[in-house]
Each structure stands twice: as structure tokens, then as C-alpha cells.
Amino acid sequence: MRRVPVESSVIRDVGYDAAKSVLEIGFRNGSVYRYHLVPARVHRALMAAESPGRYLNREIKPKFPGQAVE
């Protein structure tokens, strides 16, 4: 999955597969997580957030199953 860089002190880049509703987050510490069943509107909101890290912690981690992939 292709990820695009974001302005964040915690998140390095973000990818999204709309067909599978999978959000992939690359962190600055080198880890990568995939979150499943994420609607496109949540991905758009993450990309538009003033603080992507805060949005991730508040709106994605508590609501969508995630798993480390690297």
C-alpha cells in the first residue's frame, strides 16, 4: 500500500485502501500499523486534522481494530 507523508511529530506517513477499508499508519519510530473497517470519511478527516497524532489517538485507535505489520 502506498503511503503519503504527513506533518506530525508521531506519524510519518498514511496509506488507505478504500476497497478494503484498511488504513495503514507508518510511525516515526519505524513501526507500521493497519486499522481495519475504517470508512473513507475517517481517512479524510485524519488527513485534514490539525494534529494527525491526536486524531489517531482519539478517533481511530479506540474504534477500529489494529495490528502491527512491521
NUVEX-824702 format. One line per 8 residues: number of its first residue (from 1); for each residue x, y, z of N, C-alpha, C, O. Coordinates in nm, 3 decimals. Layout:
residues N
NUM) X Y Z X Y Z X Y Z X Y Z  ... $
//
This chain:
residues 70
1) 0.085 -0.117 0.000 0.000 0.000 0.000 0.090 0.124 0.000 0.184 0.134 0.079  0.060 0.217 -0.087 0.137 0.341 -0.095 0.095 0.434 0.018 -0.024 0.458 0.039  0.193 0.486 0.090 0.165 0.580 0.197 0.221 0.717 0.160 0.322 0.728 0.091  0.152 0.821 0.206 0.196 0.958 0.179 0.240 1.023 0.310 0.179 0.999 0.415  0.345 1.104 0.304 0.394 1.170 0.426 0.290 1.268 0.483 0.212 1.327 0.409  0.291 1.282 0.615 0.205 1.379 0.683 0.289 1.462 0.779 0.396 1.420 0.824  0.238 1.580 0.810 0.302 1.667 0.909 0.258 1.623 1.047 0.146 1.651 1.089  0.346 1.554 1.119 0.314 1.505 1.252 0.442 1.470 1.324 0.539 1.426 1.262 $
9) 0.443 1.490 1.454 0.562 1.454 1.532 0.566 1.304 1.561 0.670 1.252 1.600  0.454 1.235 1.542 0.444 1.093 1.574 0.427 1.007 1.449 0.489 0.901 1.437  0.343 1.052 1.356 0.311 0.975 1.235 0.402 1.020 1.121 0.416 1.139 1.095  0.463 0.922 1.053 0.548 0.951 0.938 0.467 0.960 0.810 0.481 1.054 0.732  0.379 0.858 0.788 0.301 0.853 0.664 0.174 0.772 0.683 0.159 0.695 0.778  0.082 0.794 0.589 -0.051 0.731 0.598 -0.089 0.675 0.461 -0.070 0.741 0.358  -0.142 0.554 0.460 -0.196 0.494 0.338 -0.338 0.450 0.362 -0.378 0.425 0.476  -0.415 0.439 0.255 -0.554 0.395 0.269 -0.595 0.313 0.147 -0.572 0.354 0.033 $
17) -0.655 0.199 0.173 -0.711 0.114 0.067 -0.863 0.120 0.079 -0.922 0.054 0.164  -0.924 0.201 -0.006 -1.069 0.223 0.001 -1.148 0.095 -0.026 -1.254 0.074 0.034  -1.098 0.011 -0.116 -1.170 -0.112 -0.150 -1.179 -0.207 -0.030 -1.277 -0.280 -0.016  -1.076 -0.206 0.055 -1.072 -0.295 0.171 -1.100 -0.223 0.303 -1.108 -0.287 0.408  -1.116 -0.090 0.298 -1.135 -0.008 0.418 -1.024 -0.029 0.520 -1.049 -0.044 0.640  -0.900 -0.031 0.469 -0.783 -0.051 0.555 -0.699 0.077 0.556 -0.662 0.130 0.451  -0.669 0.124 0.675 -0.585 0.241 0.696 -0.450 0.192 0.748 -0.445 0.113 0.842  -0.343 0.238 0.687 -0.210 0.198 0.729 -0.134 0.322 0.775 -0.126 0.422 0.704 $
25) -0.078 0.314 0.895 -0.007 0.426 0.956 0.138 0.385 0.977 0.166 0.285 1.043  0.230 0.463 0.921 0.373 0.445 0.948 0.415 0.548 1.052 0.392 0.668 1.035  0.475 0.501 1.160 0.515 0.589 1.269 0.662 0.627 1.257 0.740 0.555 1.195  0.699 0.738 1.315 0.837 0.787 1.309 0.934 0.692 1.378 1.053 0.693 1.347  0.886 0.609 1.471 0.974 0.513 1.538 0.999 0.389 1.453 1.072 0.298 1.494  0.939 0.384 1.332 0.962 0.273 1.240 0.852 0.169 1.237 0.848 0.088 1.145  0.762 0.169 1.334 0.655 0.070 1.335 0.545 0.108 1.235 0.529 0.225 1.200  0.472 0.008 1.191 0.361 0.027 1.098 0.240 -0.050 1.153 0.252 -0.166 1.192 $
33) 0.126 0.016 1.154 0.002 -0.047 1.200 -0.103 -0.037 1.092 -0.110 0.061 1.017  -0.187 -0.141 1.086 -0.303 -0.140 0.997 -0.429 -0.142 1.081 -0.441 -0.218 1.177  -0.523 -0.055 1.044 -0.652 -0.047 1.110 -0.758 -0.086 1.009 -0.762 -0.034 0.898  -0.844 -0.180 1.048 -0.943 -0.237 0.957 -1.081 -0.177 0.979 -1.113 -0.126 1.087  -1.163 -0.184 0.875 -1.301 -0.135 0.877 -1.310 0.016 0.894 -1.406 0.067 0.952  -1.210 0.087 0.844 -1.206 0.233 0.857 -1.275 0.296 0.736 -1.232 0.275 0.623  -1.382 0.373 0.758 -1.451 0.438 0.647 -1.364 0.548 0.583 -1.276 0.605 0.648  -1.390 0.576 0.457 -1.315 0.678 0.384 -1.324 0.814 0.453 -1.228 0.891 0.451 $
41) -1.439 0.845 0.514 -1.454 0.976 0.580 -1.357 0.991 0.697 -1.311 1.101 0.725  -1.325 0.881 0.765 -1.229 0.885 0.876 -1.088 0.909 0.822 -1.011 0.985 0.881  -1.056 0.844 0.711 -0.925 0.869 0.648 -0.913 1.015 0.607 -0.810 1.078 0.631  -1.016 1.069 0.545 -1.014 1.209 0.502 -0.998 1.302 0.622 -0.922 1.399 0.616  -1.069 1.273 0.730 -1.059 1.356 0.849 -0.920 1.349 0.910 -0.868 1.450 0.958  -0.859 1.232 0.910 -0.722 1.217 0.960 -0.626 1.303 0.879 -0.542 1.373 0.935  -0.640 1.298 0.748 -0.550 1.372 0.660 -0.570 1.523 0.674 -0.477 1.600 0.648  -0.689 1.566 0.713 -0.720 1.708 0.727 -0.700 1.760 0.870 -0.710 1.880 0.895 $
49) -0.672 1.670 0.962 -0.663 1.708 1.103 -0.545 1.801 1.129 -0.438 1.786 1.070  -0.566 1.896 1.218 -0.458 1.985 1.259 -0.347 1.904 1.327 -0.229 1.934 1.310  -0.386 1.802 1.403 -0.290 1.712 1.467 -0.329 1.569 1.434 -0.415 1.511 1.499  -0.264 1.509 1.331 -0.297 1.371 1.295 -0.277 1.272 1.410 -0.356 1.179 1.425  -0.173 1.292 1.491 -0.149 1.203 1.604 -0.261 1.207 1.706 -0.303 1.104 1.757  -0.308 1.326 1.736 -0.419 1.341 1.830 -0.546 1.279 1.773 -0.620 1.211 1.845  -0.572 1.300 1.643 -0.690 1.241 1.579 -0.682 1.089 1.584 -0.781 1.022 1.613  -0.565 1.034 1.555 -0.545 0.889 1.560 -0.579 0.835 1.698 -0.652 0.737 1.711 $
57) -0.526 0.898 1.801 -0.547 0.850 1.938 -0.691 0.865 1.983 -0.740 0.783 2.061  -0.760 0.966 1.937 -0.895 0.994 1.983 -1.003 0.925 1.900 -1.103 0.878 1.954  -0.983 0.920 1.769 -1.091 0.875 1.679 -1.068 0.740 1.611 -1.163 0.680 1.561  -0.945 0.693 1.607 -0.918 0.569 1.533 -0.882 0.454 1.626 -0.947 0.349 1.621  -0.781 0.470 1.709 -0.737 0.360 1.795 -0.849 0.302 1.882 -0.857 0.180 1.894  -0.935 0.385 1.943 -1.039 0.326 2.028 -1.154 0.261 1.951 -1.233 0.187 2.010  -1.166 0.288 1.822 -1.285 0.245 1.748 -1.262 0.138 1.643 -1.357 0.072 1.600  -1.138 0.120 1.599 -1.110 0.028 1.488 -1.002 -0.071 1.527 -0.902 -0.033 1.589 $
65) -1.019 -0.199 1.491 -0.917 -0.298 1.525 -0.787 -0.270 1.450 -0.788 -0.242 1.330  -0.676 -0.278 1.521 -0.547 -0.252 1.459 -0.449 -0.363 1.488 -0.463 -0.436 1.586  -0.349 -0.374 1.401 -0.246 -0.474 1.422 -0.114 -0.424 1.367 -0.110 -0.353 1.265  -0.005 -0.460 1.434 0.128 -0.424 1.387 0.161 -0.510 1.265 0.129 -0.629 1.261  0.225 -0.449 1.164 0.260 -0.524 1.044 0.410 -0.526 1.019 0.457 -0.604 0.936  0.486 -0.443 1.086 0.633 -0.443 1.069 0.699 -0.421 1.202 0.822 -0.418 1.209 $
//
